[in-house]
Amino acid sequence: MSRIDADNEHAGAADGQPADIAEPERGRHGELAADGRNGAPELAPDRAPELAPDRAPELAPDRAPELAPDVAQAREPNGADEPEPDQAPGLDPELQARRQAALAHVRQFGDPVLRSRARPVERFDRALREEVQRMGGLMHQAMGVGLAATQVGVLHRVLVYRVQADSPIVGLVNPEVEWSGREAEAMEEGCLSLPAVHLEVERPIFVRVSAQDLDGAPLTIEASGFEARVLQHEIDHLDGVLIVDRVPREQRKQAIRAMREAQEAAAAAA
């Protein structure tokens, strides 16, 4: 059974400079292709998003964290937004330290904000762009493929995601699943906010998501497979829903027990 880590990054190296948000290339109806490259607001793929120095870990001035080839390789990861194991093969100590610094800014299971429904965004201004840039930077350093605003303690209906190593980071505002296909499949997911938890979650293979770009213009995203799963996972976060809510009670109890044991072990080793 394959696994997906929706907040797990497969991005390549970047140069550590502040990220620009590219102007969206819009189709006739503002549609976004399934690969996430046309129509949605993108963060420049060759530059790591700048993080606010007082709130997020800073990138070294000379370069962004480079992913080891075996981690950066495009694939279906280990959970919708979860990082690779702490001692993932090929991660050098510097990259590992940067990833842990980024994860320190991600809210963990038990934080009430993760159970809160995000509020729609009404103001499309510079502050919103900075928020998206910061989220993209945290996701990049944590090696995630998706991150919702609630995971960083912000009750805005905003998410960022990237599903391929060479894809730009896409920011979506006020996303909603407006249609989902009947065909579904189960895949193991993890979550940056639930360390050491991996659960098999069944989701529709095809979805249509309506959203807005960073200027407030409407977007429609037709997604399938991995991209559809990442989007559904992150929109769940914006609705206060976690992967433990999508499995039977006994599996949920086992997952929470495993997470707490891992947290205790990490605290003891610190």
Buried (B, 14 or more C-beta within 10 A) or exposed (E): EEBBBBBBBBBBEBEBBEBBBEEBEBEEEBBBBBEBBBBBBBBBBBBBBBBEEEEBBBBEEEEBBBBBEEBBEBBBBBBBBBBBEBEBEEBEEEBBEBBBBBBEBBBBBEBEBBBBEBEEBEEBEEEBBBBBBBBBBBBBBBBBBBBBBBBBBBBBBBBBBBBBBEBBBBBBBBBBBEEBEEEEEEBBBBBBBBBBBBBBBEBBBBBBBBBBBBBBBBBBBBBBBBBBBBBBBBBBBBBBBBBBEBBEEEEBEBBBEBBBEBBEEEEEEE
